[in-house]
Amino acid sequence: MFTGIVEELGTVASLDGPRLRLSASTVLADVTMGASIAVNGCCLTVVAWGEDWWEADVSDETFRRTSL
């Protein structure tokens, strides 16, 4: 169960195959490649980011077993 601090409410910007782009900025203040960010209780790995967005690759299995 996730017991961390909720930092921000982001939104889904796009989904292109397995690549999920989320609009958010607060969580990116100290982001690094490979960082883990919890989204709806599911930890996703940062694979790219910009000023107000970040991306993660999400497997079909993760989509089936989570609320993403």
Buried (B, 14 or more C-beta within 10 A) or exposed (E): EEEEEEEEEBEEBEEEEEEBBBBBBEBBEEEEEEBEBBBEEBEBEBBEBEEEBBBBEBEEEBBEEEEB
